[in-house]
């Protein structure tokens, strides 16, 4: 049986992101396996150019670069908001929807302008997440999982939690935006939470 990577056995991996919101959500779900993801900024790793045309391509690019630089197992996710009325936009460009240096406020403002005047029934959307784990930099068979979360885009933001498009993304079944949900509840239903749980199942099976 192949020997498992030292870093993962020791409960260490690098997260190919420095987003504090992602780091907090990911570490909460990984905690049962006693694995801690550290942000790539701790290893002086700069973000890579996301030149892929799909979420999975970009996740692989990010994971490979982080694993090579940190010499540790690397976890990367590429997530975005898919809005039906906008033909899937902002999609893989979600983080840079309003421009390369855009912040959450600018991205949300552009989304609201794009949907201005549309009734609720035409504001359907989904958060999508592709997550990739490389056990080592040359891993030829990375673990790849996905998750999605259906909802709709409100006409104005609600809630102070979360990040990104969370204040605009409304889950009708829960009666709340992603930004209004407690972290534990958000992790239970979110696209990233679903992907992480699928990854957790694969890791748990591998350790048995």
N, C-alpha and C positions, 0 to 999 in steps of 0.2 A: 504494500500500500504506500503511495507517495507520501513523503513527509510534508506536513502542513507548513505554511510560511511562518517563520519565527515571529514576525510582527503581529499577525492575527492571533497566533497562539498566546502571545503576550498581552492580547487585548488592545493592540494599537493599530490604527490605520490613519491615513491622511485623507481628509475630505477635500476634494478638488473645488473648493470654494472658500471664501472668507465671509460669506453672508451669515451674520450672527443668528438671524431667524432660522435659517436652514440648519445651522449647527445645533441649535437648541432642540429643534424638533427631532432631528436625527438621533442625537445622543439619548434623548428620553426613550426612544423606541429600542435602541441598541442595548440599553442598560441591562436587561435580563441576561444577555450573553456576556456581560462584563467586558464589553468592547467600548472603547472611547475613540471617537473620531476627532482628530485635531485639524484645525483649519490650515490650509496650505500656506497662509501668511507666516505661520510659525517656522516654516522651512524656507522662507524667502522665495517662494514660488510665485511667479507672476501669472496672471490669467492668460490662457492661450487664446489665439484667434479661433472663434467658433465658425469654421468655414463649412461645416456639414450642412446638408440640405434637410436633415431630419433630426429629431430629438436623439435617436440612438447614436447617430454619427457624432453629434456634438458631445454626448456623454462619454463616448469612447475616447475621443480626442483629449478631453479634460482628464479622464482617469489615467490614460497612458502617460501624459506629461507629468502628472503628480507622482505616480508610482516611480517613474524614472528619477525624478529629482530628489524625492524623499527616501527612496529605496525601502519602501513600505507597501503593504497592501493599500490600494487606493479606491475610494468610493467617490463616484461622481453622479450627479443627477442633472438632467436637462429637463426643465419644466417650463410650461408656458400656458397661456390662456388661449383657447380656441373659441372664437365667437362665430356662431353660425351665419349671422347676417353680414359678416365681413369676410366671408369665404375662408374662414379659418385663421384669419389674422387676430391678434399679432403673432400667434404661433411661436416659432423658434426665435422670433425677434422680440419677444415680450419684454425682456429686460432693457432693450434699447429701442422700444417702440417710438419714443419721442426724440430719438437721437442718441449718438454714442455716449454722451455724458448725462443722459437723462436720469432723473431720480423718480421715485415712486409717484410723487405728486404730479410731475409732468406727464408721465405715462398714463396715469388715471385721467388727467384732464384731456389728453388727446383721445382716449377711448370714449369719454363722455361726449366729446364733439362729434366723433364718428357715428355715434348712435343717437344723436340728438333727434327727438321727435318720434322715435320708434316706440310703439306700444310694448307692454311687458311680454306679450306672446311672441314678439319678434326679437327679444333680447336674450335668447337662450345661448348658453355657453358651457364650456367644460374646461376645468383645469386638467392638464395631462402631465404625467411624470414618467420619464424613462430613467432608470437607475442602473448603474454598471459598477460591478466590483471586480477589480483585478487583484488576484492574489499576489502577483509579483509583476514587474514591468513587462516581461515577455509572455505573460499568461496567454496561451492560444485559445482558451475557452472561458472567457469572462462570464460571470453570472450577470444576466440581463433580465430585469423585471420592469413591469409597467403598472401604472395605476391611473384612474381617471375619476373625476368628481363632477357631476352634472349640476347645473344651477342656472341662474340668470343674472344679468347685469342691471343693477339699480340705476336710477337717474341721479342719485346723489349718494355720497359715501355714508356709511354707518359703522360705528365701532372704533375702538382705539387699539386693538390688538393686531397681531399678525404683521404682515408686510406685503409689499407689492400691490396686487389688485384685490387683496382681501376685503377692504372696506366696501368694494362695489359688488363683490360676488355673493349672491344671495341663494341660500339653500331653502327652497320653499317648504320642504318636509320638516326641517328643523326650525323654520321661522326666524332665521338669523343669518347675518353675513358671516363670512369666514373670520372677519375681524372682531366679531362679537362672541365667538365661541371660546370657552376655556381651552387651554392647550391640549389637555387630555382628550377632550371631545373632538377637537379639530384633528388630532392625530388618528382618532378612531375612524373618521369618515373621509379624510382628505386624500387627494391623489398621491401625495408623498407618503402619507401614512400607509396607504394600501400597498404601494410599491415596497416600502420598508418592511412591512409585515411579510410580504412574499419573499423578500430577501432573507428575513429572519428565519422563515421556515426552511429555506435552502441551507442556510448556515447551520441551523440546529440539526438537520438531517445529516449533514456532512460531519458533524462532531459526534454522532452516535456510533 
